[in-house]
Amino acid sequence: MKRETHGRLEQVKGRAKEAAGILTSNETLEKEGARQRATGALEETVGTARRKLGSAVARVAAAIRK
């Protein structure tokens, strides 16, 4: 859950940087924001996948114990 939350936060910060770059015509800031947003999205996806995999493993382990 922590990784998912951190990924969402990075996306928000990236969008803010990207918007600030667009408003100030600062291409470097805009690109940095876009990269941060993309990295955050990836981090959120990885976190979600890990959480779901952990849940599936726990369900399988519980089924085996029965």
C-alpha positions as CSV (number, residue, x, y, z in Angstrom):
1,M,0.0,0.0,0.0
2,K,2.9,2.3,0.8
3,R,4.3,2.1,-2.7
4,E,0.9,2.7,-4.3
5,T,0.4,5.8,-2.2
6,H,3.9,7.1,-2.9
7,G,3.3,6.6,-6.6
8,R,0.0,8.6,-6.5
9,L,1.8,11.4,-4.6
10,E,4.6,11.4,-7.2
11,Q,2.0,11.7,-10.0
12,V,0.4,14.7,-8.3
13,K,3.8,16.4,-7.8
14,G,4.7,15.6,-11.4
15,R,1.5,17.1,-12.8
16,A,2.1,20.3,-10.7
17,K,5.7,20.6,-12.1
18,E,4.5,19.9,-15.6
19,A,1.8,22.5,-15.3
20,A,4.2,25.0,-13.8
21,G,6.6,24.3,-16.7
22,I,3.9,24.9,-19.3
23,L,2.7,28.2,-17.6
24,T,6.3,29.5,-17.3
25,S,7.4,28.2,-20.7
26,N,10.1,26.2,-18.9
27,E,10.6,23.0,-21.0
28,T,13.0,21.5,-18.5
29,L,10.5,21.7,-15.7
30,E,7.8,20.5,-17.9
31,K,9.8,17.4,-18.9
32,E,10.9,16.8,-15.4
33,G,7.2,16.8,-14.3
34,A,6.2,14.5,-17.1
35,R,9.0,12.0,-16.1
36,Q,8.0,12.2,-12.4
37,R,4.4,11.6,-13.3
38,A,5.2,8.6,-15.4
39,T,7.5,7.2,-12.7
40,G,4.8,7.7,-10.2
41,A,2.3,5.8,-12.4
42,L,4.7,2.9,-12.8
43,E,5.4,2.8,-9.0
44,E,1.7,2.8,-8.3
45,T,1.2,-0.1,-10.8
46,V,4.0,-2.1,-9.3
47,G,2.6,-1.5,-5.8
48,T,-0.9,-2.6,-6.9
49,A,0.5,-5.8,-8.6
50,R,2.5,-6.7,-5.5
51,R,-0.5,-6.2,-3.2
52,K,-2.7,-8.3,-5.4
53,L,0.0,-11.0,-5.7
54,G,0.4,-11.1,-2.0
55,S,-3.4,-11.5,-1.5
56,A,-3.5,-14.3,-4.1
57,V,-0.6,-16.1,-2.4
58,A,-2.3,-15.8,1.0
59,R,-5.5,-17.2,-0.4
60,V,-3.7,-20.2,-2.0
61,A,-1.8,-20.8,1.3
62,A,-5.1,-20.7,3.2
63,A,-6.7,-23.2,0.8
64,I,-3.8,-25.5,1.1
65,R,-4.0,-25.5,4.9
66,K,-7.6,-26.6,4.8
